[in-house]
Amino acid sequence: MVLLLMLMWPILATEVIEEIYAVVNGEPITYSELRNAEAEWTRSLSSQFQGEKLQEALKRMKQELMDTFIERKLLVAEAKRHDYDVDNDVEVMIKEIMKQNNFNSEEELKNALSREGLTYEAFREQQKLYRMQQRLVYEEVTSKIKIDNAEIMEYYKEHITDYTLPAEYDINAIYLNPENHSTEESLQSKADAALNALASADFATVAQEYTELGSEEEKNIHLGTFKAGEMDPDLEKAASGLKPGEKSGWVKAQSGWYLLQLVAFTPSRLVEYEEVRDRIRNTILAQRHEIKQREYLEKLKKNSYIRIYKRWE
């Protein structure tokens, strides 16, 4: 009985100290592994999102953490089985990481890793496993995806509106804010005065005197550059009837009264196929890659022993 307890102790102690959440091909996935992965991915997501988007991303990450971790384990194991020689690649990767983080020496990198509770050896092993996974995915998924010019052209034609740039209006304006006037008559009087002044003076001079856009010290006559569909519909309708240099009559929009001058107009144009060919190819590749990688992972799962004892919550 004593001998039996002695033999069982390491297992019992492990269960108490380190809870096992799943097993993949005999290799356990433990609480600390999942906790560390969650912390790592939380830091990454926090640098990309804020507010509600961050909360949604964190919630989705927690829901998918177990499955993602199982898939990572499968890829690592399969990559190790191939025993790729990636030492030279890892050296290049580490040098690039040092460059991006402004580390002038390996010692600076080691010190930074130490502050994160990570040894250089463990960090290097992480990079090696990551590179091996990349090699595996490239050989088993990416390299098997073929995209020809006909497919790219077909995608271009089917999504032609995505590659059509909208027209743009560059506009100056005299703006009158109804809230600055106690009566409709006061507002109309200033509008009439500005219109009369334009008969004998250039637009910029009159706009500087009459506009109520900006502060009294620094009035702004440039309303901005707008793509078709971005402006108030009434303003866009008025602008669309002008030629560069021409001015409109007063336009009563929801936000106030505007007298527009069209500075420049850029018509809508179709982006040439050659300008977007590579971008379209990458889009098709990403879409197909996601499908093929999912198929490959399902194949690995089918040929593996996976048992989940507890879901991550």
TORROPA-296394 format. One record per residue (C-alpha): residue in three letters; x negated, y, z negated. Coordinates in steps of 0.05 Angstrom, whole numbers, plus 5000, padded with zeros to 4 digits. Example, Ala and Ser with C-alpha at 12.3 -4.5 7.8 and 13.67 -1.06 7.14 Angstrom:
TORROPA-296394
ala475449104844
ser472749794857
***
This chain:
TORROPA-296394
met500050005000
val494350484983
leu490850305048
leu497250425087
leu498151115055
met490951285071
leu491951105144
met498451495148
trp495852115112
pro492852475173
ile499452395211
leu503652625152
ala499053205138
thr499153415210
glu506753425210
val506853855148
ile501454335171
glu503054345246
glu510054205270
ile510453855337
tyr515754135384
ala514553695445
val509953185475
val507353195547
asn503852565571
gly501752415499
glu499253125486
pro503153505433
ile505854215440
thr505454515370
tyr508655085334
ser502155495333
glu501155405408
leu508155655423
arg507456215372
asn500856445402
ala503756405473
glu509756815451
ala505257345420
glu500957365483
trp506857435530
thr510257935484
arg504058385489
ser504058315564
leu511458475571
ser510959065523
ser505759375570
gln510559305629
phe517459465601
gln520859915550
gly527559965516
glu533259515540
lys529059235597
leu523759015547
gln528958685501
glu532058315561
ala525158085584
leu523357845513
lys529957475506
arg528957125574
met521656965555
lys523856625490
gln529156215528
glu524055995580
leu517955925535
met518455175523
asp519554995596
thr514055475618
phe509255185568
ile510854475590
glu509454665662
arg502954995642
lys500854355606
leu502453945668
leu498554405714
val492554415667
ala492553655662
glu493053575737
ala487654095749
lys483053735701
arg484353085737
his481853395802
asp475653635764
tyr474654265807
asp467854595805
val469655315789
asp463655545748
asn461456065800
asp468556315807
val469056405731
glu462656815730
val465657285783
met472257325744
ile468757505679
lys464558045713
glu470858345743
ile474258335674
met468158695645
lys468459205701
gln475859345692
asn474959435617
asn468559855623
phe464259345586
asn456959475603
ser454358825574
glu456458125555
glu455358315483
glu460758855487
leu465558345516
lys463957855460
asn465158395407
ala471858565438
leu473857835440
ser471657755368
arg476258315347
glu481957925380
gly479957295341
leu477256955403
thr470256675416
tyr466756785482
glu466456035493
ala473955965484
phe475156565529
arg470856265583
glu474455605578
gln481055975586
gln478556305650
lys475955635675
leu482755285664
tyr486355875696
arg481855845758
met482755085762
gln490255185761
gln489755695816
arg485755205859
leu490854655845
val496755095864
tyr493255345926
glu491654635951
glu498354325933
val502954905948
thr500155535981
ser495955196035
lys501854786058
ile506255386073
lys505955586146
ile508956236172
asp508756406246
asn509657066282
ala516656876306
glu519056806234
ile516157476215
met519457826274
glu526057486258
tyr525757736186
tyr524058436212
lys530258446256
glu534858156203
his532458676152
ile531759266200
thr535259746152
asp529959606100
tyr524659866148
thr528560486170
leu526161116136
pro531861606120
ala531962316145
glu528862836099
tyr530963556086
asp526064076057
ile530364636029
asn529865325999
ala535965615964
ile539066195930
tyr542765905870
leu548166235829
asn550265915763
pro557666025747
glu556065975673
asn551966615679
his558167005701
ser564067195658
thr568867245716
glu569766955786
glu569567675812
ser562567775782
leu560067135815
gln563167315882
ser560368025879
lys553167765869
ala554167255925
asp556567805973
ala550768255953
ala545667705968
leu548867556035
asn548768296054
ala541468356033
leu539667786081
ala541768216139
ser535668666131
ala530668246091
asp527467556097
phe530166966058
ala524366896008
thr524867625987
val532367605976
ala532066935942
gln526867185892
glu531367755874
tyr538067395869
thr537066665853
glu538666405784
leu534465775790
gly528765785740
ser527066325688
glu527467075698
glu519867095697
glu518866535747
lys524566425795
asn524365815838
ile527065865909
his524765175932
leu530364695918
gly526264095939
thr525363555991
phe531063055994
lys532262406031
ala539062316065
gly544062106012
glu540262415953
met543663105955
asp550563325935
pro554863135996
asp557063866007
leu549864106006
glu547563556054
lys553263706101
ala551164436103
ala543764266111
ser545163766167
gly548064326210
leu541764756206
lys535464806246
pro528764956211
gly528765686190
glu536365766193
lys540665906133
ser547665686113
gly553466066083
trp555165986010
val556565265990
lys560665165927
ala558064525896
gln559764215829
ser553364485797
gly553965195825
trp553765615888
tyr548165515938
leu545865895999
leu541065436035
gln535165536082
leu532464926119
val524864946115
ala523564306153
phe527263686176
thr524462986187
pro529162536226
ser530561816208
arg525561336239
leu524360596245
val517760366216
glu513860006271
tyr513359246265
glu505759266263
glu505859736203
val509859236161
arg507958566190
asp503258376134
arg508158616081
ile513658196111
arg509157586114
asn507557676040
thr514957726024
ile516557086061
leu510556746030
ala512756945959
gln519856695971
arg517556036000
his511955955949
glu516956005891
ile521155445921
lys515254995938
gln511955095871
arg518454925836
glu518954285878
tyr511654115860
leu512854215786
glu519153785788
lys515053245821
leu509853285765
lys515353255713
lys518452655746
asn511852275742
ser510352485670
tyr512752305601
ile515952915569
arg519652915504
ile522453535470
tyr523753475396
lys525754195382
arg527354805425
trp523755465412
glu528555975383
***
